[in-house]
Each structure stands twice: as structure tokens, then as C-alpha cells.
Amino acid sequence: MIYLDNAATTWPKPACVAQTMTDYALNVGASPGRASHRLSLAASRVVYDTREALGRLFGVSDPLRIVFTANGTEALNLVAMGYLNSGDHVVTTSVEHNALMRPLRHLESLGVRLTIVPCGVDGTLDPAAVEQALRPNTVLLAINHASNVVGTVLPIAQIGAIARMRGILMLVDSAQTAGAYPIDMAAMGIDLLAFTGHKGLFGPQGTGGLCLGERVDVERLRPLKRGGTGSNSESEEQPSFLPDKYEAGTLNAVGIAGLGAGARYVLEQGVSRIRRHEEELTACLLSGLRAIPGLQLYGTGDASLQVATVSFNVTDIQPSEVAERLDEEHGVLCRAGLHCAPAAHRTIGTYPRGSVRFGLSYLNTLEQVDAAVEAVRSVASER
Ligand SMILES: Cc1ncc(COP(=O)(O)O)c(C=O)c1O
């Protein structure tokens, strides 16, 4: 079996992730931040260590400015719902995942003004087009770091510089890049970094979070939910300090333990090494697919301009049938359809048909990529 659905969730994970979670479940298990007994303190330490590892990865010097959420979607919702008010203007792109697009569309129905800057057919974005979309009431730029359909990396640092110059906050959806592509919040001008734990960071599902840059006014950003935090328990008001303001309810501590192991694994391997390997796999996949007759490849076609997520179609066969045959006849597991990003498919011209998506991970090999290309060639030859 060759698992190529890593753009949805990476699998397998490095062995240390399951080991750390098992160790947590067997030997720690208590609620972090809720009591002063030894197991609760050990749980708090595990959670803090994960914040600290993520801080090293993203260039966040204060680990308390990293808040945990249930997934990337919740982190994006936190910013959309917590920062935008009726009459505010927000700028986004035409390759966003529904994790961002749906909250923005909902807010639009409540009076938030929304501009969607069109990306090119290959998923590229012109920073000048973003600048032209700004208005006096623009308060937020909300931008995908890399498309989950074609993998194209967007020019975050250039857009971040524009945001800084204009005094606007920039939210980045790093679901497809965190752990797999270098991210330095300060250097790239990122104010709010939404990340998911279960993809390139190799954590389990049910993990994610939001990093709050120095320019973010925590007074202004409302929490998505309110409730117990184990702090200020005499008060019926949500604490105003970090991270408790945004972390109501018991955390997914066993998941956060696994996420910490995943993040430390990424730090040990080094993001640049991970990136090099994924770029090599992607280049090999692109050139293999390109040589198959009757196959349409989407995106820039240049591995250096994208993450390891590749979309294609086989002429005259529905994407779902291609994926089914790849699984049943060749043991290649991938994903077909719209990948929760209809706007991205409209952008690349594959709406409503969708595409077949191969998502590679650091733990895939060149041999697996070669075998997957041969499997596609076989399916395409039996059209
Ligand atoms: C670009 C992008 N944004 C957001 C998300 C949502 O992340 P999560 O599954 O952690 O909610 C995904 C997941 O597929 C994604 O690919």
C-alpha cells in the first residue's frame, strides 16, 4: 500500500508520536492546568513543552502566544469571528479552503465586506493585486500559505510587507506548510498563524492552534468560546491573559503530547531537509505524470514553487473512478473531488468535476512515487 493522502492527514507518523501519546495516556493522563498535584503539573509541562517546540518552529519567542484549538479550522474561525465586525473589510484569495472561506462568507452575510483576489490558473497570486484590493476600512488580510489543491505557495512575505506598511493584520492559513516549508512569523510579516497539527507537524487529528504575533491586540480579539480554564476561578468572566483567554475547556492533552513529539521530530530533522526531500519527490512526481498521455496536470508544474501536493485528471475518467482504481488495483491511496476548496477549483478550471490529488509527505520515498506514477499510467492506458 502506498499512502498519498498526506495533504488531508499525514500517515504514517514518526514512531515517537504514538509512543509519546501512549506514555502520556499510561503515565500522565491528568488535566493540565487544573490542579496542583503531580500528575496535573506533569500534564501542564507536556502542554508547555509543545508550545515551546512550536514556538521554535515558527519563530515565536513567547510560547504563551500560541493557543491550542481542535484543528486548523477552529483557529481560522477564531480569528474570523473574533476580529471582524460589520463594516470591516477583509481581503482573501480565490484558492482558500472552506475552513476560511465559509466563515468569511458567513460574516459577509452579517455585514463584513469581503474581497476575493483572483489567483492565476496555476494558483499563483500577484501581491500587487492584493495591494490594489485594500480599502480604508480593510482590517485583515487572510491568505493561504499554499493551496491544498495545486500546492502553489503564495508570496506571503511580500504580502506581509504590504500589510505592515498599511497597518493591517495578516492571517496566514499554514495547514499545508507548517512543518513542511520554512515559516518565520516575524520575518514574513505574519501576525496570526493558524496551523493544523495532523499534517506536516505529524501530530494526531484533533490538534491545531493559532500563533499570535506581537502586533495583535489581544484586547480586541474575542474568544470563540468561553468557559473553565483552571485560572481566575473566582470570576465568571473569561480571563483576559494568554493563552487562557482562548483555551476554555479541557485541552486535548494527549493529542498535544503527540503534537509536541511531531514538532520536535520536525525540529530534529530540520524543515529545510524536509523541504528538500519533499521538493525532490514532487519534481519526480511531476515529471512522471507529465509523460503520461491523456493526463492533465494542474498548478505551476514547478516543484520549487509548490508544496508536495499535486492535482491532475485523466481524460474521460471521473476523478473518483481514477482514485478508486488506484486504490483497488494498485494499492495507491489518494483523494478525489473538490478537496473542500470549490473556489480553488473554479480558479484552476476544474469545477465542479474536481481532480485527483496526490499529497506526499517527508516519509514517502522516490520508489513509492515511481510506483504511483506507473499505477496512474496503467489506469490512464485503460481509458
Ligand atoms: C489549506 C487548508 N486549510 C485549512 C484546513 C483545515 O484544517 P483542519 O483539518 O485541521 O481543520 C485544511 C485541511 O484540509 C487545509 O488543507
The ligand as an SDF file (V2000), in Angstrom:
LIG
                    3D

 16 16  0  0  0  0  0  0  0  0999 V2000
   -5.4890   24.7780    3.2790 C   0  0  0  0  0  0  0  0  0  0  0  0
   -6.2350   24.1800    4.4330 C   0  0  0  0  0  0  0  0  0  0  0  0
   -6.7640   24.9910    5.3560 N   0  0  0  0  0  0  0  0  0  0  0  0
   -7.4160   24.5070    6.4260 C   0  0  0  0  0  0  0  0  0  0  0  0
   -7.5870   23.1610    6.6040 C   0  0  0  0  0  0  0  0  0  0  0  0
   -8.3550   22.6690    7.7970 C   0  0  0  0  0  0  0  0  0  0  0  0
   -7.5310   22.0380    8.7150 O   0  0  0  0  0  0  0  0  0  0  0  0
   -8.1720   21.0490    9.8140 P   0  0  0  0  0  0  0  0  0  0  0  0
   -8.4760   19.7730    9.0950 O   0  0  0  0  0  0  0  0  0  0  0  0
   -7.1070   20.8850   10.8270 O   0  0  0  0  0  0  0  0  0  0  0  0
   -9.3760   21.6990   10.3420 O   0  0  0  0  0  0  0  0  0  0  0  0
   -7.0660   22.2640    5.6720 C   0  0  0  0  0  0  0  0  0  0  0  0
   -7.2560   20.8010    5.8400 C   0  0  0  0  0  0  0  0  0  0  0  0
   -7.5000   20.0750    4.9200 O   0  0  0  0  0  0  0  0  0  0  0  0
   -6.3510   22.7930    4.5540 C   0  0  0  0  0  0  0  0  0  0  0  0
   -5.8370   21.9850    3.6310 O   0  0  0  0  0  0  0  0  0  0  0  0
  1  2  1  0
  2  3  1  0
  2 15  2  0
  3  4  2  0
  4  5  1  0
  5  6  1  0
  5 12  2  0
  6  7  1  0
  7  8  1  0
  8  9  2  0
  8 10  1  0
  8 11  1  0
 12 13  1  0
 12 15  1  0
 13 14  2  0
 15 16  1  0
M  END
$$$$
